[in-house]
Amino acid sequence: MLLDARAGGGRVSVLTRNSRVNSLLQAVLEDWHFINEPDAACVDILLLERGLPVPDGRWEVIWLTPLPLGDEPHLEVPLSLTGLYHCLERRFFAQPRHHIRLTLNQPLDLNVRGVWLVGRLLSLSDRGARISCPAHLPKGERLQLDFQLERQFLRLTAEVLYDIPAGDVPGREQPQAGLLFKLPRPALRTALRHFIERSLVEQACKKTGISASDPSLSWFSLVRDPWGEFTG
């Protein structure tokens, strides 16, 4: 399913010389439902800053480095969160996801067969979303979404890929649906991806108490204004 959380994403640890970078990356990994292990001896993958010694243990090391390393597993710094997401998905899942996602909880309007409903946007990628709304939306249903991300108003058409019935679990009082956006323009997909990457780091800052202007954010490849070149 497009954006559902998956349990058991694998055990990952982060080790750099910068404790704030470690904390920010760990917060992002937890948002993606990967298991953060502070004890490096228990992990499957160690994200390790190039130049630090490799601790004793059995794991795969992925180097964090400002320069390419040829065939050695590595991610270049400043770090692309999309690149990190793809790297971990390929290693932990037989059917890896291809689209980085962001958990949200904000209002949206949707038009289903000419009827307007008020729902909530629960998660977002550059290709789709998961929403809740008062009505059950069957697989294959076509609809229009109106919502706002920061200053940018978006109107998108989408198709329902899957539905989740309402239940007694908190947060599931209304039916939910996973959506695939129909023919989003490349410029929109790029803007959404940049918005998601920046928002993930901002959420990690709030979670860890690290300022969004802290120098440690230079470790991340971020676009300050995702909508700067997008014309709606």
C-alpha positions as CSV (number, residue, x, y, z in Angstrom):
1,M,0.0,0.0,0.0
2,L,1.3,3.4,-1.0
3,L,1.8,5.2,2.3
4,D,0.9,2.8,5.2
5,A,3.5,2.5,8.0
6,R,5.3,-0.8,8.1
7,A,6.5,-2.4,11.3
8,G,9.9,-4.0,11.6
9,G,11.8,-1.7,9.3
10,G,15.2,-2.8,10.5
11,R,17.7,-1.6,13.1
12,V,19.8,1.4,12.2
13,S,22.3,3.4,14.2
14,V,24.0,6.8,13.4
15,L,27.5,7.7,14.4
16,T,29.1,11.1,13.5
17,R,31.3,13.5,15.3
18,N,28.4,15.9,15.6
19,S,25.9,14.8,18.3
20,R,23.2,17.1,17.0
21,V,23.4,15.5,13.5
22,N,23.1,12.1,15.2
23,S,20.0,13.2,17.0
24,L,18.4,14.7,13.9
25,L,19.0,11.6,11.8
26,Q,17.7,9.4,14.5
27,A,14.5,11.4,14.7
28,V,14.0,11.1,11.0
29,L,14.6,7.4,11.1
30,E,12.0,7.0,13.8
31,D,9.5,8.9,11.7
32,W,10.1,6.4,8.9
33,H,9.5,3.5,11.5
34,F,13.1,2.2,11.3
35,I,14.3,1.1,14.7
36,N,16.9,3.4,16.2
37,E,19.5,1.4,18.1
38,P,21.9,3.4,20.3
39,D,23.9,0.2,20.9
40,A,25.8,-0.3,17.7
41,A,26.4,-4.0,18.5
42,C,22.7,-4.6,17.9
43,V,22.2,-3.0,14.6
44,D,21.8,-4.2,11.0
45,I,23.1,-0.9,9.4
46,L,25.5,1.6,10.8
47,L,25.5,5.1,9.2
48,L,29.1,6.2,10.0
49,E,30.9,9.4,9.3
50,R,33.9,8.8,7.1
51,G,37.1,9.0,9.1
52,L,35.7,7.5,12.3
53,P,36.9,4.0,13.2
54,V,34.5,1.1,12.5
55,P,33.3,-0.2,15.9
56,D,33.5,-4.0,16.5
57,G,30.3,-5.8,15.4
58,R,28.5,-7.5,12.5
59,W,26.6,-5.0,10.4
60,E,26.7,-3.2,7.1
61,V,28.5,0.2,7.2
62,I,27.2,3.0,5.0
63,W,29.7,5.8,5.0
64,L,28.6,9.4,5.3
65,T,31.2,11.3,3.3
66,P,31.6,14.6,1.4
67,L,33.4,12.8,-1.4
68,P,32.3,9.7,-3.5
69,L,33.9,6.4,-2.5
70,G,33.6,4.3,-5.6
71,D,32.1,1.0,-4.9
72,E,32.0,1.3,-1.1
73,P,28.4,1.8,0.2
74,H,28.1,5.5,1.0
75,L,25.9,8.6,1.0
76,E,27.3,12.0,0.1
77,V,27.1,14.9,2.5
78,P,25.2,17.2,2.4
79,L,22.8,14.4,2.7
80,S,19.7,13.9,0.5
81,L,16.9,12.4,2.6
82,T,15.4,10.9,-0.5
83,G,18.7,9.1,-1.2
84,L,18.8,7.9,2.4
85,Y,15.2,6.7,2.2
86,H,15.9,4.8,-1.0
87,C,19.1,3.3,0.4
88,L,17.3,1.9,3.5
89,E,14.2,0.7,1.7
90,R,16.3,-1.3,-0.7
91,R,18.2,-3.0,2.1
92,F,15.3,-3.9,4.3
93,F,12.3,-4.6,2.0
94,A,11.9,-7.0,-0.9
95,Q,9.5,-4.4,-2.5
96,P,11.0,-1.1,-1.6
97,R,9.0,2.1,-1.8
98,H,10.2,4.7,-4.3
99,H,8.7,7.9,-2.8
100,I,9.7,9.6,0.4
101,R,6.8,10.4,2.6
102,L,5.8,12.8,5.3
103,T,3.3,12.3,8.1
104,L,0.7,15.1,8.4
105,N,-2.6,15.9,10.0
106,Q,-4.3,18.9,8.3
107,P,-7.6,19.7,6.7
108,L,-8.4,19.3,3.1
109,D,-11.5,19.5,0.9
110,L,-12.4,16.7,-1.6
111,N,-14.9,16.5,-4.4
112,V,-16.4,13.1,-5.0
113,R,-18.9,12.9,-7.9
114,G,-19.8,16.5,-7.5
115,V,-20.2,16.4,-3.7
116,W,-17.7,18.4,-1.5
117,L,-16.5,16.7,1.7
118,V,-14.1,17.9,4.5
119,G,-11.4,15.4,5.3
120,R,-7.8,15.3,6.6
121,L,-4.5,14.8,4.9
122,L,-2.6,12.2,6.9
123,S,0.5,11.6,4.9
124,L,2.0,12.8,1.6
125,S,4.5,11.8,-1.1
126,D,5.2,13.3,-4.5
127,R,3.0,10.7,-6.1
128,G,0.1,10.2,-3.6
129,A,-1.4,10.7,-0.2
130,R,-3.4,9.0,2.6
131,I,-6.5,10.8,3.8
132,S,-9.4,10.4,6.1
133,C,-13.0,11.5,5.3
134,P,-16.5,10.9,6.4
135,A,-17.4,8.7,3.4
136,H,-16.1,5.4,2.4
137,L,-14.1,5.7,-0.9
138,P,-13.9,2.4,-2.8
139,K,-10.8,1.4,-4.8
140,G,-10.8,3.0,-8.2
141,E,-12.9,6.1,-7.2
142,R,-11.7,9.3,-8.8
143,L,-11.8,12.6,-6.8
144,Q,-10.4,16.1,-6.6
145,L,-8.4,17.3,-3.6
146,D,-8.0,21.0,-2.5
147,F,-5.4,21.7,0.2
148,Q,-2.7,24.1,1.2
149,L,1.0,23.5,2.0
150,E,2.4,26.6,3.6
151,R,1.5,29.5,1.2
152,Q,0.9,27.1,-1.8
153,F,-2.7,26.2,-2.7
154,L,-2.9,22.8,-4.5
155,R,-5.8,21.3,-6.5
156,L,-5.1,17.7,-7.6
157,T,-7.0,14.8,-9.1
158,A,-6.4,11.4,-7.6
159,E,-7.6,7.8,-7.7
160,V,-8.2,5.6,-4.7
161,L,-5.7,2.7,-4.5
162,Y,-6.9,1.2,-1.2
163,D,-9.4,1.9,1.6
164,I,-9.2,1.3,5.4
165,P,-12.6,1.0,7.2
166,A,-13.3,3.1,10.2
167,G,-12.5,1.5,13.6
168,D,-12.3,2.1,17.3
169,V,-8.6,2.9,17.3
170,P,-7.8,6.6,18.1
171,G,-7.2,8.3,14.8
172,R,-9.2,5.8,12.8
173,E,-12.7,7.0,13.7
174,Q,-13.3,7.8,10.0
175,P,-12.6,5.7,6.9
176,Q,-9.2,6.2,5.3
177,A,-8.0,5.9,1.7
178,G,-4.6,5.7,-0.1
179,L,-4.5,7.9,-3.2
180,L,-2.4,8.1,-6.3
181,F,-2.2,11.5,-7.9
182,K,-3.1,11.6,-11.5
183,L,-0.4,13.0,-13.9
184,P,1.3,15.4,-11.5
185,R,3.6,17.7,-13.4
186,P,7.4,17.2,-12.9
187,A,7.7,20.7,-11.4
188,L,5.0,19.8,-8.8
189,R,6.6,16.5,-7.9
190,T,10.0,18.2,-7.4
191,A,8.4,20.9,-5.2
192,L,6.5,18.3,-3.1
193,R,9.7,16.2,-2.7
194,H,11.7,19.3,-1.6
195,F,8.8,20.3,0.8
196,I,8.8,16.8,2.3
197,E,12.6,16.7,2.8
198,R,12.7,20.2,4.5
199,S,9.6,19.4,6.6
200,L,11.2,16.1,7.9
201,V,14.2,18.0,9.1
202,E,12.0,20.7,10.7
203,Q,10.0,18.1,12.5
204,A,13.2,16.5,13.7
205,C,14.4,19.9,15.0
206,K,11.2,20.3,17.0
207,K,11.4,16.8,18.4
208,T,15.0,17.1,19.5
209,G,14.9,20.8,20.6
210,I,17.5,21.8,18.0
211,S,17.1,25.2,16.4
212,A,16.2,25.2,12.7
213,S,19.1,27.6,12.2
214,D,21.7,25.3,13.9
215,P,24.9,24.8,11.9
216,S,24.3,21.0,12.0
217,L,21.6,21.4,9.4
218,S,24.4,22.0,6.8
219,W,24.7,18.2,6.8
220,F,21.4,18.0,4.9
221,S,20.7,19.0,1.3
222,L,17.6,21.1,1.6
223,V,15.7,23.6,-0.5
224,R,14.8,26.6,1.6
225,D,11.8,27.6,-0.6
226,P,10.3,24.5,-2.3
227,W,7.7,26.6,-4.1
228,G,10.1,29.2,-5.4
229,E,10.0,27.9,-9.0
230,F,6.6,26.3,-8.9
231,T,3.8,28.4,-10.5
232,G,0.8,26.5,-9.4
